[in-house]
C-alpha cells in the first residue's frame, strides 16, 4: 500500500508563530493532504514574540535536520522586507537553508518575503521598494497554461507588503513561469523544472489576518490605508469574509497532486 503522507518542513519566520502554524496546517488539511510537519526556526536569531519554552519544545533548526529529506519545504514571509537582504541578521543562515532546498526537498514553497529572498538567491532578482504598501485582496489574472491553477478561472489573493518585483525582469528568465498576476504585480511564479513556487502574497491567510495587521499598524501610528477589497462595503466595522479561500485550496490541491506524482514517480 502506497503511503501518501507528506513530510513537510516549514521554516517559520513570522512573528505570530502559532497563527502561522494554524494557517498552514489548516490549508493542507482542507486541501486533503495527509502530512506531518517539522517546524524550523533560525539559530542565528531568536524570536522575541514567542516564549522560549514554546520554541524549544516545538521548533528545531537546520543543523539538526541537514540530512533529512522532505516532500515539501516551506519558508514563510517575515516583516523585514524593507531591509537589504545581506543586512538581515540571519541572511547567511538563510542562504544555507535555501541551498538545502536544492537537494533535500522535492518541492518548495517560498512565501512573500521568502519568495523575494529565494528569487534573489537563485536568480539575482532584487526586490523594489513601493511608495505605498500593497495591502488588500487582489483579483488575479491566471495564466491558462499554469498547472498550479489547473481548472481555476478566477482567483483572489491577500497581499501585505512594501516591496515588489519587476515583472519584465522575471519574464527574461526562460526557466521561470508567471502563473498569476494583477497588473504589473506578480503574485505567483513557478520554476519550469516543477520544483519551486514563489508566492508574493498570502493565500494561507485566515479571514481576520489582514484586519489584525491593519489595526496593528494603526496602533503603531504607521501610515496605512484600509486593505483594498477586504471589508464588506469598505467598512472596517464589518467582519471580513475569506473570499480567497476557494482559489487558495485549489492551488494547494494542485501542489499536493504534483508532489505526490514526484514522490511516486516510477513506482
C-alpha positions in Angstrom: 0.0 0.0 0.0 1.4 3.4 -1.0 1.9 5.8 1.9 0.6 9.2 0.7 1.6 11.0 3.8 3.7 14.1 3.0 6.7 15.1 5.0 6.7 18.9 5.3 9.4 21.2 6.7 8.4 24.8 7.5 10.8 27.5 8.4 8.5 29.8 10.3 9.9 33.4 10.2 6.6 35.1 11.0 6.3 36.9 14.4 2.9 35.3 15.3 4.3 31.7 15.2 1.1 29.9 16.3 -1.2 31.8 14.0 1.1 30.9 11.1 1.3 27.3 12.2 -2.5 27.1 12.3 -2.9 28.7 8.8 -0.5 26.3 7.1 -1.9 23.2 8.9 -5.4 24.3 8.0 -4.8 24.8 4.3 -3.0 21.5 3.9 -5.7 19.7 5.9 -8.6 21.3 4.0 -6.8 20.6 0.7 -7.0 16.9 1.6 -3.4 16.2 2.4 -2.1 13.6 4.9 1.1 15.1 6.4 3.5 15.6 9.2 5.3 18.9 9.9 8.7 19.7 11.2 8.8 23.2 12.4 12.0 25.1 12.0 13.5 28.3 13.3 16.8 30.1 12.9 19.7 29.6 15.4 21.3 33.0 14.5 18.1 34.9 15.6 15.8 34.1 18.5 12.2 35.0 18.3 11.1 37.9 20.6 7.4 37.3 20.1 7.1 33.7 21.2 8.0 32.2 24.6 11.4 30.4 24.6 9.9 27.4 26.2 7.4 27.0 23.4 10.1 27.4 20.7 12.4 24.9 22.4 9.6 22.3 22.7 8.2 22.6 19.1 11.0 24.0 16.9 14.4 22.9 15.7 16.9 24.4 13.3 18.7 23.5 10.2 21.7 22.0 12.0 19.6 19.2 13.3 17.9 18.3 10.0 20.6 18.8 7.4 20.5 15.2 6.4 16.7 15.0 6.3 14.7 14.7 3.1 11.3 16.5 2.7 8.5 16.2 0.2 7.6 19.9 0.7 9.7 22.6 2.2 8.2 26.0 3.0 9.8 29.3 4.0 7.3 31.8 5.3 7.3 35.6 5.0 8.9 37.9 7.5 8.3 41.6 8.4 11.8 42.7 7.3 11.2 43.4 3.6 12.5 46.9 3.7 15.9 45.7 4.7 18.7 44.9 2.3 18.9 41.1 2.2 22.5 41.0 3.3 21.7 43.2 6.3 19.2 40.7 7.7 20.9 39.2 10.8 20.2 35.6 9.7 20.9 36.1 6.0 23.9 33.8 5.9 21.9 31.1 7.7 19.0 31.6 5.3 21.4 31.2 2.3 22.4 27.8 3.7 18.7 26.8 4.1 17.8 28.0 0.6 20.7 25.9 -0.7 19.5 22.9 1.4 16.2 23.1 -0.6 18.0 22.4 -3.8 18.9 18.9 -2.7 16.7 17.9 0.2 13.2 18.7 -0.9 11.0 17.5 -3.8 9.1 20.8 -3.9 9.5 24.2 -2.3 7.0 27.0 -1.4 8.5 30.4 -0.8 6.0 32.9 0.6 6.1 36.8 0.5 9.5 38.0 1.7 10.9 34.5 1.4 9.8 34.4 -2.3 11.8 37.6 -2.9 14.7 36.2 -0.9 14.8 32.9 -2.9 14.5 34.7 -6.3 17.4 36.9 -5.2 19.5 34.0 -4.1 18.8 31.7 -7.1 18.3 34.3 -9.9 19.7 37.6 -8.7 16.3 39.2 -9.0 16.1 42.0 -6.4 13.0 43.5 -4.8 11.8 47.0 -5.5 10.5 49.4 -2.8 6.9 50.6 -3.1 5.8 54.1 -2.3 2.6 52.8 -0.8 2.1 49.5 0.9 0.4 46.9 -1.3 -2.3 45.8 1.0 -5.6 44.1 0.5 -7.2 41.3 -1.6 -6.5 41.4 -5.3 -8.1 39.7 -8.2 -5.6 37.6 -10.2 -5.1 37.1 -13.8 -4.4 33.3 -14.2 -2.1 32.1 -16.9 -4.2 29.3 -18.6 -1.0 27.2 -19.0 -0.4 27.1 -15.3 -0.7 23.5 -13.9 -0.7 25.0 -10.4 -4.0 26.8 -11.2 -5.5 23.9 -13.2 -9.3 24.3 -13.6 -9.1 27.7 -11.8 -10.5 30.6 -13.8 -10.8 33.2 -11.2 -8.7 33.8 -8.1 -8.3 36.3 -5.3 -5.2 36.6 -3.1 -4.3 38.7 0.0 -1.1 40.8 -0.1 0.6 42.7 2.6 4.0 44.1 1.5 6.1 47.2 1.0 8.2 45.8 -1.9 7.6 44.4 -5.3 9.2 42.6 -8.2 9.9 43.7 -11.7 7.6 41.6 -14.0 9.6 42.3 -17.1 12.8 41.2 -15.4 11.1 37.9 -14.4 9.9 37.3 -17.9 13.6 37.4 -19.1 14.3 34.1 -17.3 13.3 31.2 -19.5 13.2 28.8 -16.6 10.6 30.9 -14.7 6.9 30.9 -15.4 4.4 33.6 -14.2 1.3 31.7 -13.0 -0.8 34.6 -11.5 -0.5 38.4 -11.5 -2.5 41.5 -11.0 -1.5 44.2 -13.5 2.3 44.7 -13.0 2.2 43.0 -9.6 3.3 39.4 -9.9 1.7 37.0 -7.3 2.8 33.5 -8.3 5.9 32.4 -10.1 7.0 28.8 -10.6 10.2 27.2 -11.9 9.7 25.3 -15.1 11.5 22.3 -13.6 8.5 21.8 -11.3 10.5 22.2 -8.1 9.6 25.7 -6.8 6.8 28.1 -6.3 7.3 31.7 -5.3 4.2 33.4 -3.9 4.4 37.1 -3.1 1.0 37.1 -1.4 -0.6 35.0 1.4 -3.1 32.5 0.1 -2.8 30.8 3.5 -4.1 33.8 5.5 -7.2 33.5 7.7 -10.1 35.8 7.2 -9.0 38.1 10.0 -5.3 38.3 9.4 -5.3 41.5 7.3 -7.6 43.1 9.9 -5.1 42.3 12.7 -2.3 43.7 10.6 -4.3 46.8 9.8 -5.1 47.5 13.4 -1.5 46.7 14.5 -0.2 49.3 12.0 -2.8 51.9 13.2 -1.8 51.3 16.8 1.8 51.8 15.9 0.8 55.1 14.2 2.1 53.9 10.8 0.7 55.3 7.6 -1.6 52.6 6.3 -4.7 52.6 4.1 -7.7 50.4 4.6 -7.0 47.0 3.0 -8.3 47.0 -0.6 -11.3 44.9 -1.4 -11.3 43.3 2.1 -14.0 44.7 4.4 -17.6 44.4 3.2 -18.7 47.8 1.9 -15.2 49.0 2.8 -16.5 49.3 6.4 -13.8 48.4 9.0 -16.6 47.6 11.5 -17.8 44.7 9.2 -16.4 41.2 9.6 -14.2 40.3 6.6 -15.1 37.2 4.5 -12.4 34.8 3.3 -13.2 35.3 -0.3 -9.8 33.9 -1.4 -10.2 30.5 0.2 -11.6 28.6 -2.8 -8.7 29.6 -5.1 -6.2 29.0 -2.3 -7.5 25.5 -1.7 -7.4 24.8 -5.4 -3.8 26.0 -5.6 -2.7 23.8 -2.7 -4.7 20.8 -4.0 -2.7 21.1 -7.3 0.5 21.4 -5.3 -0.3 18.2 -3.4 -1.2 16.3 -6.5 2.0 17.5 -8.2 4.2 16.5 -5.2 2.6 13.1 -4.9 3.4 12.5 -8.6 7.0 13.5 -7.9 7.2 11.3 -4.8 5.9 8.2 -6.5 7.4 8.7 -10.0 8.5 5.4 -11.4 6.7 3.3 -8.7 
